[in-house]
Amino acid sequence: MQPIYYYNNLRGVEMTNKNDTKVLIGGNVYTLSGYESEEYIQRVALYINNKMEEMKESVNGKQLNTRLFSVLLALNIADDLFKEREKNEEAHKLIKLKEEQIGNLEEEMLEQQILIDELKGQVSKLEAYKQLNG
């Protein structure tokens, strides 16, 4: 799996089909290259920047060395990812359950419609019988 974003330090080199986007992360400006829209790249960068600020504001965030800060940042982002994946899986399970329920209700509705049609037929026969035997 290839990374989505690349740090573009190759000034003057043309990168086809990629968007070069300047972003602000941790007080530094970076030029990122990616296939996504500039707006999307900015949203991702903002997310990273906000996560970094969250960690800096925490009690230990100000005391961490760069390496440990980076590892904890990655762990926090991975934690967000895994939680969102779990929510997504639960939503898919719920959708599947609802689809099954809808299928069952459609089948039951069809059975009821068949029963209604049969009863209408019987009513018609009874009305015809009543008219004949009046």
C-alpha positions as CSV (number, residue, x, y, z in Angstrom):
1,M,0.0,0.0,0.0
2,Q,1.5,3.3,-1.0
3,P,1.3,6.4,1.2
4,I,-1.3,8.9,0.2
5,Y,0.9,12.0,0.9
6,Y,4.5,12.8,0.2
7,Y,6.5,15.6,1.5
8,N,7.5,17.5,-1.6
9,N,11.0,18.9,-1.1
10,L,11.8,18.5,-4.8
11,R,11.2,22.1,-5.9
12,G,10.8,22.5,-9.7
13,V,10.2,18.8,-10.3
14,E,6.8,18.2,-12.0
15,M,4.6,15.7,-10.2
16,T,1.8,14.6,-12.6
17,N,-1.8,14.3,-11.3
18,K,-0.8,15.2,-7.8
19,N,-1.9,18.3,-5.8
20,D,0.8,20.2,-4.1
21,T,-0.7,21.8,-1.0
22,K,1.0,24.0,1.6
23,V,-0.2,23.1,5.1
24,L,0.6,24.2,8.6
25,I,1.3,21.5,11.1
26,G,2.9,22.1,14.5
27,G,3.8,25.7,13.5
28,N,5.7,24.6,10.4
29,V,4.7,25.0,6.8
30,Y,5.0,21.8,4.6
31,T,4.2,21.2,1.0
32,L,2.4,17.9,0.7
33,S,1.7,16.2,-2.6
34,G,-1.2,13.9,-2.9
35,Y,-3.9,12.7,-5.3
36,E,-6.7,14.0,-3.1
37,S,-8.2,17.5,-3.4
38,E,-6.5,20.5,-1.7
39,E,-9.4,20.8,0.6
40,Y,-9.1,17.2,1.8
41,I,-5.3,17.5,2.3
42,Q,-6.0,20.7,4.4
43,R,-8.6,18.8,6.5
44,V,-6.2,16.0,7.2
45,A,-3.4,18.4,8.1
46,L,-5.7,20.3,10.4
47,Y,-6.7,17.0,12.1
48,I,-3.0,16.2,12.7
49,N,-2.3,19.8,13.9
50,N,-5.2,19.6,16.3
51,K,-4.1,16.2,17.7
52,M,-0.6,17.7,18.2
53,E,-2.1,20.6,20.1
54,E,-4.2,18.2,22.2
55,M,-1.1,16.4,23.2
56,K,0.9,19.5,23.9
57,E,-1.9,20.8,26.2
58,S,-1.9,17.5,28.2
59,V,0.1,17.3,31.4
60,N,2.9,15.2,29.9
61,G,2.8,16.7,26.5
62,K,5.2,19.6,27.4
63,Q,7.7,17.2,28.9
64,L,8.0,14.7,26.1
65,N,11.0,14.4,23.8
66,T,10.3,14.6,20.0
67,R,10.5,10.8,19.5
68,L,8.2,9.9,22.3
69,F,5.8,12.7,21.3
70,S,5.7,11.3,17.7
71,V,5.1,7.7,18.9
72,L,2.3,8.9,21.2
73,L,0.8,11.0,18.5
74,A,0.8,8.0,16.1
75,L,-0.8,5.9,18.8
76,N,-3.6,8.5,19.5
77,I,-4.3,8.7,15.8
78,A,-4.4,4.9,15.4
79,D,-6.7,4.8,18.4
80,D,-9.1,7.2,16.6
81,L,-8.9,5.1,13.5
82,F,-9.6,1.9,15.3
83,K,-12.6,3.4,17.1
84,E,-14.0,4.8,13.9
85,R,-13.5,1.4,12.2
86,E,-15.5,-0.3,15.1
87,K,-18.3,2.3,14.7
88,N,-18.3,1.6,11.0
89,E,-18.4,-2.2,11.5
90,E,-21.3,-1.8,14.0
91,A,-23.2,0.5,11.5
92,H,-22.7,-2.1,8.7
93,K,-24.0,-4.9,11.1
94,L,-27.0,-2.7,11.9
95,I,-27.6,-2.0,8.2
96,K,-27.4,-5.7,7.4
97,L,-29.9,-6.5,10.2
98,K,-32.3,-3.9,9.0
99,E,-32.1,-5.2,5.5
100,E,-32.9,-8.6,6.7
101,Q,-35.9,-7.2,8.7
102,I,-37.1,-5.4,5.6
103,G,-36.8,-8.6,3.6
104,N,-38.8,-10.5,6.2
105,L,-41.5,-7.8,6.3
106,E,-41.7,-7.7,2.5
107,E,-42.1,-11.5,2.5
108,E,-44.8,-11.3,5.2
109,M,-46.5,-8.5,3.3
110,L,-46.6,-10.6,0.2
111,E,-48.1,-13.5,2.1
112,Q,-50.7,-11.2,3.6
113,Q,-51.5,-9.9,0.1
114,I,-52.0,-13.4,-1.1
115,L,-54.3,-14.1,1.8
116,I,-56.3,-10.9,1.1
117,D,-56.7,-11.9,-2.5
118,E,-57.9,-15.4,-1.5
119,L,-60.4,-13.8,1.0
120,K,-61.7,-11.4,-1.7
121,G,-62.2,-14.4,-4.0
122,Q,-64.2,-16.2,-1.2
123,V,-66.2,-13.1,-0.6
124,S,-67.0,-12.8,-4.3
125,K,-68.1,-16.5,-4.3
126,L,-70.3,-15.9,-1.3
127,E,-71.9,-12.8,-2.8
128,A,-72.6,-14.7,-6.0
129,Y,-74.0,-17.6,-4.0
130,K,-76.2,-15.2,-2.0
131,Q,-77.5,-13.6,-5.2
132,L,-78.4,-17.0,-6.7
133,N,-80.0,-18.3,-3.5
134,G,-81.3,-15.0,-2.3
